[in-house]
Amino acid sequence: FQREGVQFFEVDLPDISSAKEAMIGQYFENKDETTSFRPKHVGFDLNTIATNGDSLVKKLSEKGLDVDPSVPTMVICEAVLFYLMPEAAQGLVGELFALPNVQRFCFTDNLAKVGVAPGPPVPTPKEKCEGWLNGMGKTLVEHDAIWGGAIHFVAGK
């Protein structure tokens, strides 16, 4: 993911994002490496999607996100859905799914707050994810789950 031509954004709480940026800055301080491959750290409280009507995509655009589908882009929001208010989790997913010409989505998270709850073996965790993605106009590409569907590894398009 860290190569020329790839947009790479990492989203975290503002204080955490600032700390990560400082640590990476220290790492690269005495290195003879390009800084163009560094992720752009975006300080953003994802719960404000629900509480204030904020937009992650707008914040990413302010940090230089190019929504041109020919520009490979990775946005990391590391295992956060479990910690968000349900409205914020659903808003985040809705925003990302609404981006034009996205080739692939990847979720490694607990998906209960977007409607894919762990539970009885029928339907299977894979079938639950497939139903959720189909309802959002997306297609399941790959799926795995652990702990009876508490954590999903989902690729969709």
Accessible surface in RSA format (square Angstrom, percent):
REM  Atomic radii and reference values for relative SASA: ProtOr
REM  Chains: A
REM  Algorithm: Lee & Richards
REM  Probe-radius: 1.40
REM  Slices: 20
REM RES _ NUM      All-atoms   Total-Side   Main-Chain    Non-polar    All polar
REM                ABS   REL    ABS   REL    ABS   REL    ABS   REL    ABS   REL
RES PHE A   1   123.74  61.9  87.40  54.1  36.34  94.6  92.89  56.3  30.84  88.3
RES GLN A   2    89.25  49.9  65.12  47.6  24.13  57.5  12.58  26.8  76.68  58.2
RES ARG A   3   148.10  62.2 144.57  73.7   3.53   8.4  55.90  76.4  92.20  55.9
RES GLU A   4   146.86  84.3 126.47  95.7  20.39  48.5  46.01  89.0 100.85  82.3
RES GLY A   5    54.38  67.1   0.00   N/A  54.38  67.1  41.89 114.9  12.49  28.0
RES VAL A   6    28.21  18.6   9.61   8.7  18.60  44.8  10.42   9.1  17.79  48.3
RES GLN A   7    25.62  14.3  18.76  13.7   6.86  16.3  23.42  49.8   2.20   1.7
RES PHE A   8    21.45  10.7  16.65  10.3   4.79  12.5  16.65  10.1   4.79  13.7
RES PHE A   9     0.16   0.1   0.16   0.1   0.00   0.0   0.16   0.1   0.00   0.0
RES GLU A  10    25.73  14.8  25.48  19.3   0.25   0.6   3.06   5.9  22.67  18.5
RES VAL A  11     2.88   1.9   0.00   0.0   2.88   7.0   0.00   0.0   2.88   7.8
RES ASP A  12    35.81  25.1  30.41  30.3   5.40  12.8   7.84  18.4  27.97  27.9
RES LEU A  13    91.14  50.8  89.92  64.3   1.22   3.1  89.92  63.1   1.22   3.3
RES PRO A  14    66.51  48.5  64.39  58.7   2.12   7.7  65.65  54.2   0.86   5.3
RES ASP A  15   121.38  85.0 112.28 111.8   9.09  21.5  34.39  80.9  86.99  86.8
RES ILE A  16    80.66  45.9  80.57  60.0   0.09   0.2  80.66  58.1   0.00   0.0
RES SER A  17     4.96   4.2   4.72   6.3   0.23   0.5   2.18   4.6   2.78   3.9
RES SER A  18    75.10  63.5  63.18  84.3  11.92  27.5  37.66  80.2  37.44  52.5
RES ALA A  19    51.05  46.9  42.31  65.3   8.74  19.9  50.36  70.9   0.69   1.8
RES LYS A  20    50.06  24.4  48.57  29.8   1.48   3.5  45.72  41.1   4.34   4.6
RES GLU A  21    70.59  40.5  69.18  52.3   1.41   3.3  41.73  80.7  28.85  23.6
RES ALA A  22    59.33  54.6  45.88  70.8  13.45  30.6  57.30  80.7   2.03   5.4
RES MET A  23   130.65  67.7 124.51  82.4   6.14  14.6 101.43  86.2  29.22  38.7
RES ILE A  24    42.81  24.4  41.98  31.3   0.84   2.0  42.77  30.8   0.04   0.1
RES GLY A  25    25.00  30.8   0.00   N/A  25.00  30.8  20.11  55.2   4.89  11.0
RES GLN A  26   131.49  73.5 116.26  85.0  15.23  36.3  34.38  73.2  97.11  73.7
RES TYR A  27   126.46  59.0 111.45  63.4  15.01  39.1  87.36  65.7  39.10  48.2
RES PHE A  28    33.53  16.8  24.63  15.3   8.90  23.1  24.67  15.0   8.86  25.4
RES GLU A  29   128.23  73.6  95.35  72.1  32.88  78.3  37.61  72.7  90.62  74.0
RES ASN A  30   139.68  96.3 102.97  99.5  36.71  88.4  39.43  94.9 100.25  96.9
RES LYS A  31    91.99  44.9  70.71  43.4  21.28  50.7  22.24  20.0  69.75  74.3
RES ASP A  32   153.81 107.7 120.31 119.8  33.49  79.2  43.57 102.6 110.23 109.9
RES GLU A  33    95.27  54.7  75.09  56.8  20.18  48.1  37.01  71.6  58.26  47.6
RES THR A  34    64.33  45.8  46.05  46.7  18.28  43.6  41.89  56.3  22.43  33.9
RES THR A  35    78.78  56.0  68.37  69.3  10.40  24.8  35.34  47.5  43.44  65.7
RES SER A  36    82.11  69.4  47.93  64.0  34.18  78.7  53.72 114.4  28.39  39.8
RES PHE A  37    67.35  33.7  61.77  38.3   5.59  14.5  65.76  39.9   1.59   4.6
RES ARG A  38    53.92  22.6  42.55  21.7  11.37  27.1  11.24  15.4  42.69  25.9
RES PRO A  39    11.03   8.0   6.80   6.2   4.23  15.4   6.80   5.6   4.23  26.3
RES LYS A  40    97.31  47.5  92.23  56.6   5.08  12.1  69.17  62.3  28.14  30.0
RES HIS A  41    18.93  10.3   4.43   3.1  14.51  37.1   3.83   3.9  15.10  17.6
RES VAL A  42     0.00   0.0   0.00   0.0   0.00   0.0   0.00   0.0   0.00   0.0
RES GLY A  43    20.75  25.6   0.00   N/A  20.75  25.6   7.29  20.0  13.45  30.1
RES PHE A  44    18.01   9.0  14.08   8.7   3.92  10.2  16.65  10.1   1.36   3.9
RES ASP A  45    52.33  36.7  48.93  48.7   3.40   8.0  11.08  26.1  41.26  41.1
RES LEU A  46     9.86   5.5   7.67   5.5   2.19   5.5   7.67   5.4   2.19   5.9
RES ASN A  47    38.84  26.8  38.84  37.5   0.00   0.0   8.18  19.7  30.66  29.6
RES THR A  48    24.82  17.7  24.82  25.2   0.00   0.0  23.72  31.9   1.10   1.7
RES ILE A  49    20.37  11.6  11.42   8.5   8.95  21.6  11.42   8.2   8.95  24.3
RES ALA A  50    40.26  37.0   5.53   8.5  34.73  79.0  12.66  17.8  27.60  73.1
RES THR A  51    85.92  61.1  50.04  50.7  35.88  85.5  52.50  70.5  33.42  50.5
RES ASN A  52   102.55  70.7  67.64  65.4  34.91  84.1  21.90  52.7  80.66  78.0
RES GLY A  53    62.64  77.2   0.00   N/A  62.64  77.2  31.24  85.7  31.40  70.3
RES ASP A  54    55.59  38.9  45.71  45.5   9.88  23.4  12.09  28.5  43.50  43.4
RES SER A  55    36.76  31.1  30.56  40.8   6.20  14.3  23.50  50.1  13.26  18.6
RES LEU A  56     0.00   0.0   0.00   0.0   0.00   0.0   0.00   0.0   0.00   0.0
RES VAL A  57    29.39  19.3  29.39  26.6   0.00   0.0  29.39  25.5   0.00   0.0
RES LYS A  58   134.59  65.7 128.85  79.1   5.75  13.7  76.88  69.2  57.71  61.5
RES LYS A  59    60.00  29.3  58.85  36.1   1.16   2.8  12.59  11.3  47.42  50.5
RES LEU A  60     0.17   0.1   0.17   0.1   0.00   0.0   0.17   0.1   0.00   0.0
RES SER A  61    56.02  47.3  39.83  53.1  16.20  37.3  27.51  58.6  28.51  39.9
RES GLU A  62   116.79  67.0  76.73  58.0  40.06  95.4  47.82  92.5  68.97  56.3
RES LYS A  63    90.28  44.0  77.76  47.7  12.52  29.8  32.03  28.8  58.25  62.0
RES GLY A  64    39.56  48.8   0.00   N/A  39.56  48.8  27.69  76.0  11.87  26.6
RES LEU A  65    21.10  11.7   6.00   4.3  15.10  38.0   6.00   4.2  15.10  40.6
RES ASP A  66    66.59  46.6  60.07  59.8   6.52  15.4  22.05  51.9  44.55  44.4
RES VAL A  67    70.32  46.3  58.04  52.5  12.28  29.6  64.77  56.3   5.56  15.1
RES ASP A  68    60.53  42.4  51.29  51.1   9.24  21.8  18.26  43.0  42.27  42.2
RES PRO A  69    68.44  49.9  45.22  41.2  23.21  84.4  53.62  44.3  14.82  92.1
RES SER A  70    90.31  76.3  58.07  77.5  32.24  74.3  54.69 116.5  35.62  49.9
RES VAL A  71    40.03  26.3  33.44  30.3   6.59  15.9  34.51  30.0   5.52  15.0
RES PRO A  72    69.04  50.3  57.11  52.1  11.92  43.3  68.75  56.8   0.28   1.8
RES THR A  73    59.06  42.0  21.55  21.9  37.51  89.4  20.60  27.7  38.46  58.1
RES MET A  74    71.10  36.8  67.27  44.5   3.82   9.1  69.35  59.0   1.75   2.3
RES VAL A  75    45.10  29.7  16.08  14.6  29.02  69.9  16.08  14.0  29.02  78.7
RES ILE A  76    58.68  33.4  56.55  42.1   2.13   5.1  58.68  42.3   0.00   0.0
RES CYS A  77    28.62  21.7   8.95  10.0  19.67  46.2   7.00  17.7  21.62  23.3
RES GLU A  78   115.72  66.4 102.25  77.4  13.47  32.1  40.17  77.7  75.55  61.7
RES ALA A  79    54.77  50.4  43.99  67.9  10.77  24.5  44.27  62.3  10.50  27.8
RES VAL A  80    30.41  20.0  30.41  27.5   0.00   0.0  30.41  26.4   0.00   0.0
RES LEU A  81     5.01   2.8   4.96   3.5   0.05   0.1   5.01   3.5   0.00   0.0
RES PHE A  82   109.67  54.9 105.60  65.4   4.07  10.6 105.98  64.3   3.69  10.6
RES TYR A  83   165.29  77.2 140.02  79.7  25.27  65.8 100.02  75.2  65.27  80.5
RES LEU A  84     9.63   5.4   9.63   6.9   0.00   0.0   9.63   6.8   0.00   0.0
RES MET A  85    67.75  35.1  63.17  41.8   4.59  10.9  33.76  28.7  34.00  45.0
RES PRO A  86    61.40  44.7  61.40  56.0   0.00   0.0  61.40  50.7   0.00   0.0
RES GLU A  87   109.48  62.9 101.74  77.0   7.74  18.4  53.56 103.6  55.93  45.7
RES ALA A  88     0.00   0.0   0.00   0.0   0.00   0.0   0.00   0.0   0.00   0.0
RES ALA A  89     0.00   0.0   0.00   0.0   0.00   0.0   0.00   0.0   0.00   0.0
RES GLN A  90    95.56  53.4  86.64  63.3   8.92  21.2  31.03  66.0  64.53  48.9
RES GLY A  91    25.16  31.0   0.00   N/A  25.16  31.0  22.63  62.1   2.53   5.7
RES LEU A  92     4.69   2.6   4.69   3.4   0.00   0.0   4.69   3.3   0.00   0.0
RES VAL A  93     1.29   0.9   1.29   1.2   0.00   0.0   1.29   1.1   0.00   0.0
RES GLY A  94    26.90  33.2   0.00   N/A  26.90  33.2  21.79  59.8   5.11  11.4
RES GLU A  95    38.19  21.9  30.13  22.8   8.06  19.2  32.64  63.1   5.55   4.5
RES LEU A  96    26.32  14.7  26.32  18.8   0.00   0.0  26.32  18.5   0.00   0.0
RES PHE A  97    13.26   6.6   6.40   4.0   6.86  17.8   6.59   4.0   6.67  19.1
RES ALA A  98    81.40  74.8  48.13  74.3  33.27  75.7  59.49  83.8  21.91  58.0
RES LEU A  99    34.09  19.0  26.46  18.9   7.63  19.2  27.66  19.4   6.43  17.3
RES PRO A 100    72.91  53.1  59.47  54.2  13.43  48.8  68.89  56.9   4.01  24.9
RES ASN A 101    99.44  68.6  74.09  71.6  25.35  61.0  20.25  48.7  79.19  76.5
RES VAL A 102    52.37  34.5  26.34  23.8  26.03  62.7  31.15  27.1  21.22  57.5
RES GLN A 103   138.23  77.3 121.70  88.9  16.53  39.4  46.92  99.9  91.32  69.3
RES ARG A 104   119.09  50.0  99.58  50.8  19.51  46.4  41.23  56.3  77.86  47.2
RES PHE A 105    19.28   9.6  14.89   9.2   4.38  11.4  19.27  11.7   0.01   0.0
RES CYS A 106    98.83  74.8  68.92  76.9  29.91  70.3  28.56  72.4  70.27  75.8
RES PHE A 107    21.02  10.5  18.39  11.4   2.63   6.8  21.02  12.7   0.00   0.0
RES THR A 108    67.70  48.1  56.03  56.8  11.67  27.8  42.29  56.8  25.41  38.4
RES ASP A 109    10.70   7.5   8.73   8.7   1.97   4.7   3.97   9.3   6.73   6.7
RES ASN A 110    16.20  11.2  15.77  15.2   0.44   1.0   1.05   2.5  15.15  14.6
RES LEU A 111     1.09   0.6   0.00   0.0   1.09   2.7   0.27   0.2   0.82   2.2
RES ALA A 112    40.62  37.4  26.39  40.7  14.24  32.4  26.52  37.4  14.10  37.4
RES LYS A 113    59.55  29.1  53.74  33.0   5.81  13.8  38.39  34.5  21.17  22.5
RES VAL A 114    14.95   9.8   2.32   2.1  12.63  30.4   3.19   2.8  11.76  31.9
RES GLY A 115    65.31  80.5   0.00   N/A  65.31  80.5  34.07  93.5  31.24  70.0
RES VAL A 116     1.36   0.9   0.66   0.6   0.70   1.7   1.08   0.9   0.28   0.8
RES ALA A 117    51.38  47.2  47.99  74.1   3.39   7.7  48.01  67.6   3.37   8.9
RES PRO A 118    62.44  45.5  41.93  38.2  20.51  74.6  44.84  37.0  17.60 109.4
RES GLY A 119    42.00  51.8   0.00   N/A  42.00  51.8  23.35  64.1  18.64  41.7
RES PRO A 120    95.64  69.7  86.62  79.0   9.02  32.8  93.49  77.2   2.16  13.4
RES PRO A 121   106.51  77.6  97.64  89.0   8.87  32.2 104.03  85.9   2.48  15.4
RES VAL A 122   125.19  82.4 111.63 101.1  13.56  32.7 111.80  97.1  13.39  36.3
RES PRO A 123    65.45  47.7  65.27  59.5   0.18   0.7  65.45  54.0   0.00   0.0
RES THR A 124    57.19  40.7  57.19  58.0   0.00   0.0  54.42  73.1   2.77   4.2
RES PRO A 125    33.67  24.5  33.39  30.4   0.28   1.0  33.67  27.8   0.00   0.0
RES LYS A 126   110.30  53.8 109.71  67.3   0.58   1.4  52.52  47.3  57.78  61.5
RES GLU A 127    92.03  52.8  83.04  62.8   8.99  21.4  31.87  61.6  60.16  49.1
RES LYS A 128    43.68  21.3  32.46  19.9  11.23  26.7  32.56  29.3  11.12  11.8
RES CYS A 129     0.00   0.0   0.00   0.0   0.00   0.0   0.00   0.0   0.00   0.0
RES GLU A 130    72.76  41.8  72.76  55.0   0.00   0.0   8.46  16.4  64.31  52.5
RES GLY A 131    43.44  53.6   0.00   N/A  43.44  53.6  33.45  91.8  10.00  22.4
RES TRP A 132    30.54  12.3  17.74   8.6  12.81  30.1  24.39  13.0   6.15  10.0
RES LEU A 133     0.94   0.5   0.94   0.7   0.00   0.0   0.94   0.7   0.00   0.0
RES ASN A 134    88.76  61.2  70.62  68.2  18.14  43.7  26.59  64.0  62.17  60.1
RES GLY A 135    69.21  85.3   0.00   N/A  69.21  85.3  36.06  98.9  33.15  74.2
RES MET A 136    76.00  39.4  54.25  35.9  21.76  51.8  32.15  27.3  43.85  58.1
RES GLY A 137    66.62  82.2   0.00   N/A  66.62  82.2  37.88 104.0  28.73  64.4
RES LYS A 138    41.63  20.3  37.39  22.9   4.24  10.1   4.07   3.7  37.56  40.0
RES THR A 139    74.75  53.2  74.75  75.8   0.00   0.0  41.97  56.4  32.79  49.6
RES LEU A 140    21.10  11.8   3.13   2.2  17.97  45.2   3.13   2.2  17.97  48.4
RES VAL A 141    58.68  38.6  28.39  25.7  30.29  73.0  32.69  28.4  25.99  70.5
RES GLU A 142   106.07  60.9  99.89  75.6   6.18  14.7  39.67  76.7  66.39  54.2
RES HIS A 143    36.45  19.9   5.22   3.6  31.23  79.9   3.63   3.7  32.82  38.2
RES ASP A 144    89.85  62.9  86.88  86.5   2.97   7.0  22.11  52.0  67.74  67.6
RES ALA A 145    27.27  25.1   6.59  10.2  20.68  47.0   6.75   9.5  20.53  54.4
RES ILE A 146    68.76  39.1  63.04  47.0   5.71  13.8  68.76  49.5   0.00   0.0
RES TRP A 147   188.39  75.6 157.64  76.3  30.75  72.2 143.06  76.3  45.33  73.5
RES GLY A 148    56.92  70.2   0.00   N/A  56.92  70.2  41.79 114.7  15.13  33.9
RES GLY A 149     1.70   2.1   0.00   N/A   1.70   2.1   0.57   1.6   1.13   2.5
RES ALA A 150    24.97  23.0  24.68  38.1   0.28   0.6  24.68  34.8   0.28   0.7
RES ILE A 151    41.10  23.4  41.10  30.6   0.00   0.0  41.10  29.6   0.00   0.0
RES HIS A 152     1.26   0.7   1.26   0.9   0.00   0.0   0.76   0.8   0.50   0.6
RES PHE A 153    77.16  38.6  72.69  45.0   4.47  11.6  74.30  45.0   2.87   8.2
RES VAL A 154     3.21   2.1   0.54   0.5   2.67   6.4   1.76   1.5   1.45   3.9
RES ALA A 155    12.86  11.8  12.03  18.6   0.83   1.9  12.03  16.9   0.83   2.2
RES GLY A 156     1.04   1.3   0.00   N/A   1.04   1.3   0.45   1.2   0.59   1.3
RES LYS A 157   124.80  60.9 108.92  66.8  15.88  37.8  65.15  58.6  59.65  63.5
END  Absolute sums over single chains surface
CHAIN  1 A     9156.4       7043.1       2113.3       5253.8       3902.6
END  Absolute sums over all chains
TOTAL          9156.4       7043.1       2113.3       5253.8       3902.6
